[in-house]
Amino acid sequence: MKSTRTMIELKNGSKIIALPCGPDGATLRGYTADLVVMDEAAFMPEDVIASVIFPMLATTNGTAIMLSTPWGRNHIFYRSFKNQDYWSQHVRAEDCPLISKEFLEEQRRTIGDLRFKMEYEAEFVEEENSFFSQDLIRECVEDYDLIGESQLWAEGKIAGDYYLGADFGKKVDYSVIALLKREEEGKLRLVFLKQFALGTPYSEVIAYIKRLDEKFDILKGFVDQSAIGESLVEEIKEFAPQIDGLTFTARVKQDLMVLLHARMEQKRLILPMERSLLTQINEQQYRFGKSKPTEIAEEKGLYDVLSSAWKPR
């Protein structure tokens, strides 16, 4: 038997090969297979499954297995799960003997009933008033790694043009920094995300922004000054004059979220396969008000820094 990081070759000549899907399935093309196992299939581009994966099995009469936690309904994974001609297996966390009831009860209290149903009961659920639908979010997702913190302390700058967004939390909110890289055709890719522990001093967050400014060519940035006021914004502008403060009023947040939604529909935003981030974006809801046709629910989260980073675009 021979093995590498991505391939195992057995004595009988059979091979097990692990390959990334990518946005267009380019790394998968050219193979035939007797068995294909698709992990996190609900996030794979449907065209890759239909046009790349299934043809691999055409000459072998092979088998395709799709594994995933639920996400969205306008996708081949959901339709296959509901198709009575396909074999399907629905496994809940409570069916696993290694997971205690106490842990599940704690998770339900911590993350809420809706997310618990999706993550631990494998249910296809979504709030009716979600401003960013799961299907919309999936169209922006690619499988790639964010820049790690260890890379921030290595010598030299990281090439590219970047936009920064920062949200200063309070005692019950997290401080968060996001960095988006400008790519071709006006697209922005989320490449760095930092969520600080609750209670982290603002001075520590500002020092982190300074390090990012030294490491990356940040063309423009915005920080939410609703909680910190103008004085700390002026402190940031001393070392990064291209970063401005932005007061997140309800109207400003609504305008930014509508803009972000439009950019996602245009597929100009690229997000990593980070479930906590994707779920937080999906949890944002809209409501109909008397004075305005649509209002965005007043919740703080990681989406704040994404929407503020879009402002210069």
N, C-alpha and C positions, 0 to 999 in steps of 0.2 A: 504494500500500500504506500502511495506517495501523497503528500499533502503540502499545500501552501496556505497562505492566509485566505485565499478565495477559492481554492479548489482541492478536492479530495479524489484521488484516483484509486479504485479498488483493484484487487488482484484479477477479478474477472473482466476488467476493462471498462467497467462502469465508472462514470464521473459524476461528482456532485460539485456544481459550480455556483458560487454566490456572486451576483452581479447587481449593480445599482440600476434603478429604472431610468433616472434622469427625466428631463422634461419631454423628450421625444423618443425614448427607448433606443437611442443610437447604440448603446453598449450591449443591447440584447440581440440586435439583428445578426442574421447569419447562422443562428443555431437551430438545430432540431432537438426535440426532447421527448422522452417518454413520460416525464412528470415535471410539471412546473408548479412551484409553490410561491404564491404572491403574498408577501407580508405587508400589512397595512394597505390592503388592496383598495379600500375605500378612498385612499388619497392618490392612487395611481391615475394618471390621465387615461380616460376611457378609450381614447384612440389607440394608446399603446397596447392595452389589453386586447382590443379587437383586431388591430392591424399588425401587431408584432408577436404577442404571446400566442394567440390562438393558431396562427399559421405554423408555429413551431411544432404543433401537435398533429398537423394535417396528415403527414405521411406515416406517422407512428401510431395513430389512433390512441394518442396518449391522454393523460388526465391533467386537468388544471384544478388546483386547490387555491381558493381565495380565503385568506385569514385577515381579520381586521376588527377593530372596535367600530361601532356604527358611526357614520358621519354622512349626512345628506341622503336624499332619496332620488335625486335625478342622476343616477349613476348605475353602471352595470352591476356593481357589487350588491346594491339594494335589490335590483330587479332579479338577480340570480338567487338571492336569499329568499325571495318571495315566490320564485318559480317552482311549481310543484313537480316539474320534470327534473329538477336538480336535487341532489342530496344536500341537506343542510344540517348543521349542528349548532344549537344555541346554548352556550355555556355561561352561566352566571357565576359571580364570585362566590356566592353561598354554596355552590356545588363543589368548590375546592376544599378539601379537608385541611389544607395548610393555612387557610384564612379564617380567623376567629370571628365569631359574631360580634364580639366587643369592638374589634377593629372596624368592622363594617358599620356598626352603629355610630362610632366616632366619626368616620368618614362622611356619613350621611349628614350629621350635624355640621361638619366643617365645610363641606363643599356645596351643600344644598341638594334638595331632592332631585332637581332636573339633571344636574351633572352626575349625580350618583347613579341615576337610572341608565345613563349613557355609558359611564366608565365601568360600573360594577355589575349592572344587570344587563348590559349589552342590548339596550333598547334604542330604537331609532326615534329619538325625541328631540324636539326643538320648540322654543317659545314661538307662538304665532306672530308676535310683534318684534321678532329679532330684526334689527336694522341691517345687520350683515348676516345673510343666510349662510348656512353651512356649505351649500352648493356654490355660492359666490366665493367664499373663502377658499374652498378647495381649488378653484381655478387659478388662484394666486400662489399655490404651494409648490415648492420644489424641495427635493431631498438634498440638503447640503448642510455643512457645519458652520456655525457662527464663529467669528474670531474669538479665540480664547483669551482669557485675561493674561496668561503667561506671555502672549505675543506683545502685549502692551509694554512690557518691560525689556524687551529685546532691543538691541541697537538698531538705529535707522528708522526711517519713516516707512509707512505702508502706503504704496502708491494708489492714486485714484482721487476722485472728487467726491466729497461727502457732505451730508446734511445731518445736523444734530438736533435732537429733541430731548428735553429734560422736564421731568415733573417732580417737584419737591413735595413729598408727602408730609403728613403730620403724624400724630401718635397712632392713628388707626389706618393710615394710608402709607404705602411704600413709596420711597423715592426711586425713580426709574430714569435711566438714560438709554436712548436708542440712537444708533448710527445707521444711516442709509447711504448706500453707494450709488452714484449715478452711472448708469450703463447706457448702451446704445438704444436708440429709438425712444429716448425720454423716459426709460424705465428706471425705477429705484429699487434696489435690493437691500433688505434688512440684513446687515452683516454683523452687528454687535448689539447686545442687549444686556443691561446690568440692572438688576433689582436689588436694592440695598435692604438690609435688615431694618425692621421697625425701630424707630428711635435713633437711627444714624444721624449724627450732627450734620447740619447743613454745610459746615466747613469741610467735612470729609467728602461730601458730594461735589462741592465746588473744586476741590483739589483733584478729583477724578476727572472733571470736565477739563481742567487745565492739562492733565496728562493726555487726554484724547486730542486736545487741540495741538499739542506738541507732536503727537504720533501720526495724525492724519491731516490732510489738507481739507479743512472744513470750510466750505464756501459760504454757508449760512447756517444759523442755528437759532432756535427759539426755546426759551425756558418759561414754564408756567410761573408767573410772579404773583398769582393770586394768594399764595400762602406766605411768600417770603418778602414781598414788597420790593420797592425800587432800589434800596440800598445794596442788597446782595446782587441784584442784577448789575449795578454799577461796578461791583467788585469783580464780577465775571468779565465785564467789558474792558477792564484794565489790561487783561492778558488776551482777550478774544473779542475785539470790537465788532466783529461780524455777528456776534450772538446777541439777540435782543430779548427783552421781556415781553410776555404776552399774557394779558389778563383773561382768564377763561370764563367769561360771562356765558350765560345760557345761549345767547344769540351767536356769540363767536364760536362756541362749541358746536352749535347746530350747523353753522356754515362750513366749518372745517370737516365735520363728519360727512356732510353731503358731498363735499369735494373729494374726500377720501373714498367714499362709496363709488363716485364716478370714475376715479382712477382705477379702482379695483375692477369695475366693469370693463374698462379699457385694457385691462391686463398690464397696467403700468407699474404695479407693485408686486414684488416677489417676496414671499415669506418662507421661512424655514419650517420644517416639520416639527414644530415645538407645540405639543398639545396644550400646554397651559396657556400659551399665548393665543392660539387659535380659539380656544374655548372662551377666553376673556373677551375676545373680539366678538364672538358669536353671541355672548350674553347681553350685549348692549341692545336696548330696546327703544322703540319709538312709541309715542302716544299721540292721540289727536286732542288738541286743545281748542278752547273757544276763540282765542285771539289769533292763533297761528294754526295753519293746517297740520303741521307736524312738529313735534318737539322731541328732542333726544333725552332719554332718561338721565337724570343727574347722578351718574355713578363715575367714580374715578377708577382708573385702571391703566394697563399698559397701552391701551388704544390712544390715550391722551398724547403720548410722546410721538406716536405714529402720525396722528393728525396734525400736530404742531410742526413736525418736520416737513409736512407737505406744503406748508404755507408759501414758501418761496417759489413753488412750482406753479 
